[in-house]
Amino acid sequence: MNSVLEARRLVISGQVQGVSFRAAMVTEARRHGARGWVRNLTGGQVEAVIGGSGETVALMIAWARRGPPAALVTQVLVEEAQPEALTDYEHFIQIASL
């Protein structure tokens, strides 16, 4: 199991629910070997916590700013997150919505 070197919390706004954003993010994150989770928020946003190497985290932030083809991302807030919070995640998964 690879260790998580960096972690970030993302809150993605725009037309990001009902457009397969979470499923596409899981696919992209697994392609890059990221760990963590993604979920819908009640306010119409998507929240994700992404961990991995600095390069992996940067690639996922860049992807979140674009999203899948049907999405229209208007804003991505990025905050530091504790890598230790992701030690129980071997992969990147979709979790229950808030």
C-alpha positions in Angstrom: 0.0 0.0 0.0 1.4 3.4 -1.0 1.6 6.1 1.7 -0.4 9.3 1.2 2.1 12.2 1.0 -0.3 15.0 0.4 -4.1 15.4 0.8 -6.6 18.1 -0.2 -10.3 18.7 0.4 -12.1 20.0 -2.6 -15.6 21.6 -2.8 -16.7 21.7 -6.5 -19.5 24.1 -7.5 -21.5 24.5 -10.7 -23.5 22.0 -12.6 -21.8 19.0 -10.9 -24.7 16.8 -9.7 -26.7 14.7 -12.1 -23.8 14.7 -14.7 -21.9 11.6 -13.4 -19.3 13.8 -11.8 -18.6 11.4 -8.9 -18.3 8.3 -11.1 -16.0 10.1 -13.5 -13.9 11.3 -10.6 -13.6 7.8 -9.2 -12.4 6.5 -12.6 -9.9 9.4 -13.0 -8.6 9.1 -9.4 -8.1 5.3 -9.7 -6.2 5.9 -13.0 -3.8 8.1 -11.2 -3.5 5.9 -8.0 -5.2 8.5 -5.7 -6.9 7.6 -2.5 -9.8 9.1 -0.8 -13.5 9.7 -1.5 -16.1 11.9 -3.2 -19.7 12.7 -2.4 -22.6 15.0 -3.2 -23.5 17.8 -0.8 -27.0 19.0 -0.1 -26.3 22.4 -1.6 -25.7 21.0 -5.1 -21.9 20.8 -4.7 -19.5 17.9 -4.8 -17.0 17.4 -2.0 -13.9 15.2 -2.3 -10.8 14.4 -0.2 -7.9 13.3 -2.4 -4.6 11.9 -1.3 -1.4 10.7 -3.0 1.8 12.1 -4.3 2.0 15.8 -5.0 1.8 15.2 -8.7 -1.3 12.9 -8.3 -3.1 15.5 -6.1 -2.3 18.3 -8.6 -3.6 16.2 -11.5 -6.8 15.5 -9.7 -7.3 19.2 -8.8 -6.8 20.1 -12.5 -9.3 17.4 -13.5 -11.9 18.7 -10.9 -11.7 22.1 -12.5 -12.8 20.6 -15.8 -14.9 17.7 -14.7 -16.6 15.2 -17.1 -18.0 16.5 -20.4 -21.6 17.1 -19.1 -20.4 19.1 -16.1 -20.1 22.9 -15.9 -17.6 23.6 -13.1 -17.7 27.2 -11.9 -15.5 27.0 -8.8 -13.2 24.6 -7.0 -12.3 25.5 -3.4 -9.1 23.7 -2.3 -8.1 23.3 1.4 -5.2 21.3 3.0 -6.3 18.0 4.5 -4.5 15.6 6.8 -3.0 12.7 4.9 -3.5 10.5 8.0 -7.3 10.9 7.5 -6.9 8.7 4.4 -5.0 5.8 5.9 -8.1 3.6 5.8 -8.6 4.1 2.1 -6.7 1.9 -0.2 -8.4 3.4 -3.3 -10.6 6.3 -4.3 -14.3 5.6 -3.7 -17.7 7.3 -3.8 -19.3 7.6 -0.3 -22.9 8.4 0.8 -24.1 11.9 0.1 -24.6 14.5 2.9 
